[in-house]
Amino acid sequence: MHIVFIHGHRATARSFSFVASKLPEYRHIFLEYDSERGFFANHRRLLAELEGVDDIFFVAHSLGGLHALHLAQELGERVRGAVTISTPYGGSEAAALLSYMMPFNPVYQDIRPTGAPVMLSRQFDVPCAWTNIVSMKGHTPLMAAANDGVVTIESMRSRNDIRLVEIDTNHFEVLLSDAAVDIIRAAIREVEPSALRVGD
C-alpha cells in the first residue's frame, strides 16, 4: 500500500511528519504543489507524479483533500481509499471574500464555493472508501459560521457520500493528533491487502 500524502495550501510535506512517523509500515509518497500556480496546473503535475503507482491510499489535508478527490477520479481503481483532513468540500467562504479583494490570486478563485475545482468536484461520485476528519475547534472572525480557524464546519460536512469523523482540534493541530492517526490507521486497515505492507 502506498500512502500518498498531499499537504494543504501554503504548507509542505513536512506538515505530515508526525502522521507519517506513526505509519512506518507503509510506503510513503509525499506530493508537493504550489497553490499559487492554480489548481488545475497543479493537478496535471500531481497526476504525472503518480504515473505507474498502484494501491494508493490518500492522506490529505485541507486543499490537498480536493486534490486527492480530483486525482481519484482519474486514477480509478488504483485508489483504494482516502482520509482527508479539514477539507473544504463546500469551498471556503473566506476565500470568496478574499477573491474580491485579490481577484488575480488563483488560490482564492479556486477554493471559493463557486470556484471551478469545488464545483467540478460536486459532480464526482466518491470512488472508494473515503473519510473526512472534521476539525471542530478554532475560530476566525472572517467567517460568521462555526469554523476551525480556516474552514467552516459546514464546508467540511458538505458531502453526504463520505464518512465524517469529528475531532476536537483546530485546522492545523489536527495534524499532530493521535486521534487523527487512529482514524487514518483504521481506514487503511479496512482496505489494505496485507501482502502490500512494507516487509511482507
C-alpha positions, 0 to 999 in steps of 0.5 A: 500500500502506498500512502500518498500524502498531499499537504494543504495550501501554503504548507509542505510535506513536512506538515505530515511528519508526525502522521507519517512517523506513526505509519512506518509500515507503509510506503510513503509518497509525499506530493508537493504543489504550489497553490499559487500556480492554480489548481488545475496546473497543479493537478496535471503535475500531481497526476504525472507524479503518480504515473505507474503507482498502484494501491494508493491510499490518500492522506490529505489535508485541507486543499490537498483533500480536493486534490486527492478527490480530483486525482481519484477520479482519474486514477480509478481503481488504483485508489483504494481509499482516502482520509482527508483532513479539514477539507473544504468540500463546500469551498471556503467562504473566506476565500470568496471574500478574499477573491474580491479583494485579490481577484488575480490570486488563483488560490482564492478563485479556486477554493471559493464555493463557486470556484471551478475545482469545488464545483467540478468536484460536486459532480464526482461520485466518491470512488472508494472508501473515503473519510473526512476528519472534521476539525471542530475547534478554532475560530476566525472572525472572517467567517460568521459560521462555526469554523476551525480557524480556516474552514467552516464546519459546514464546508467540511460536512458538505458531502453526504457520500463520505464518512465524517469523523469529528475531532476536537482540534483546530485546522492545523493541530489536527495534524499532530493528533493521535486521534487523527492517526487512529482514524487514518490507521483504521481506514487503511486497515479496512482496505489494505491487502496485507501482502502490500505492507512494507516487509511482507 
